[in-house]
Amino acid sequence: MKVMNIYDMGLCIHIEVALTDIIMIEAQTRGSYVYTTRRIIETNLLFKDLLEQLNKEKQFCQSHRVFLVNIHHVKDLKKDMLLLENDYKAEISRRKREQFLKRYCQNGGFTCH
C-alpha cells in the first residue's frame, strides 16, 4: 500500500496517510487541505507539489485549478460539481472536465458515452 507522509499543522505532527484514504486535496493560499476518510489535514505542502507527486497515480486527477480528486471516492457527478464520499464536494471546471471524465472512465467509473 502506497503512503504519503504529511505534516498536520493543526496537530503539529507528521501523519502517514494511505493514498487510498485520500478523498481530495484543496489548494489554499499557503498550503493545502488534504481530505481523508478519517479527517481533514491542514498542511503547509503546496498544492503544486502534491499535484506533481500524486498526478502520477492513476486514481488522482485534477478537476479544477484548486482540486485534486481521488476518482475512487467519487459518488456522483453534477454539471459542475463532484459529489464525493463523506459528503465532500469538489468543483469540476469546463477546461478540466473532459480530461477528468476520460481518466474516471478508464479507472472503472460510471458508464461513459
C-alpha positions as CSV (number, residue, x, y, z in Angstrom):
1,M,0.0,0.0,0.0
2,K,1.4,3.4,-1.0
3,V,1.5,6.0,1.7
4,M,2.3,9.7,2.0
5,N,3.9,11.5,5.0
6,I,2.0,14.7,5.7
7,Y,2.7,17.3,8.3
8,D,-0.6,18.3,10.1
9,M,-0.3,22.0,11.1
10,G,-3.3,21.7,13.4
11,L,-1.9,18.8,15.4
12,C,1.8,19.7,14.8
13,I,2.7,16.1,13.9
14,H,3.6,14.1,10.9
15,I,0.9,11.7,9.8
16,E,1.3,8.8,7.4
17,V,-1.7,8.6,5.1
18,A,-2.5,5.8,2.7
19,L,-3.2,7.1,-0.8
20,T,-6.4,5.1,-0.9
21,D,-7.6,7.1,2.1
22,I,-7.2,10.5,0.4
23,I,-10.5,11.7,-1.0
24,M,-9.3,15.0,-2.3
25,I,-6.8,17.9,-1.9
26,E,-7.8,21.5,-2.0
27,A,-5.3,24.3,-2.6
28,Q,-5.1,27.2,-0.1
29,T,-3.1,30.4,-0.2
30,R,-0.3,28.9,2.0
31,G,-0.6,25.2,1.8
32,S,-3.4,22.7,1.2
33,Y,-6.2,20.8,2.8
34,V,-6.0,17.0,2.5
35,Y,-9.4,15.5,2.9
36,T,-9.2,11.8,4.0
37,T,-11.7,9.2,5.0
38,R,-10.9,10.0,8.7
39,R,-10.0,13.7,9.0
40,I,-9.1,16.9,7.2
41,I,-5.4,17.7,7.4
42,E,-4.2,21.3,7.1
43,T,-0.7,21.1,5.7
44,N,2.0,23.5,4.5
45,L,2.6,21.4,1.5
46,L,1.9,23.4,-1.7
47,F,-0.8,22.2,-4.0
48,K,1.5,22.2,-7.0
49,D,3.9,19.9,-5.2
50,L,1.1,17.5,-4.2
51,L,-0.2,17.7,-7.7
52,E,3.2,16.8,-9.2
53,Q,3.6,13.9,-6.8
54,L,0.0,12.4,-7.0
55,N,-0.8,13.1,-10.6
56,K,1.4,10.1,-11.4
57,E,-1.0,7.9,-9.6
58,K,-3.9,6.7,-11.8
59,Q,-6.5,7.3,-9.2
60,F,-5.9,11.0,-8.9
61,C,-7.0,13.6,-11.4
62,Q,-7.3,17.4,-11.2
63,S,-10.9,18.5,-11.6
64,H,-10.3,22.2,-11.1
65,R,-7.3,24.5,-10.6
66,V,-7.7,24.1,-6.8
67,F,-8.9,20.5,-6.6
68,L,-7.1,17.1,-7.0
69,V,-9.6,14.3,-6.6
70,N,-9.2,10.5,-5.9
71,I,-11.6,9.2,-8.5
72,H,-12.3,6.1,-6.4
73,H,-14.1,8.3,-3.9
74,V,-16.4,9.9,-6.5
75,K,-20.1,9.1,-5.8
76,D,-21.8,11.3,-8.4
77,L,-21.2,14.0,-11.0
78,K,-23.4,17.0,-11.4
79,K,-23.0,19.7,-14.1
80,D,-20.0,21.5,-12.4
81,M,-19.7,19.6,-9.1
82,L,-18.3,16.2,-8.0
83,L,-20.0,14.6,-5.0
84,L,-17.5,12.6,-3.0
85,E,-17.5,10.3,0.0
86,N,-18.0,11.9,3.5
87,D,-20.3,14.5,1.8
88,Y,-17.3,16.4,0.4
89,K,-17.7,18.4,-2.8
90,A,-15.2,19.5,-5.4
91,E,-15.8,21.7,-8.4
92,I,-15.1,20.5,-11.9
93,S,-14.2,23.2,-14.4
94,R,-15.1,23.2,-18.1
95,R,-11.4,23.0,-19.1
96,K,-10.7,20.0,-16.8
97,R,-14.0,18.2,-17.4
98,E,-13.0,16.1,-20.5
99,Q,-9.6,15.0,-19.1
100,F,-11.2,14.2,-15.7
101,L,-14.0,12.1,-17.3
102,K,-11.6,10.2,-19.5
103,R,-9.4,9.2,-16.5
104,Y,-12.5,8.4,-14.5
105,C,-13.9,6.1,-17.1
106,Q,-10.6,4.4,-17.7
107,N,-10.5,3.5,-14.0
108,G,-13.8,1.9,-13.6
109,G,-16.0,4.9,-13.1
110,F,-19.6,5.1,-14.2
111,T,-20.5,4.1,-17.8
112,C,-19.2,6.8,-20.2
113,H,-20.7,7.6,-23.6
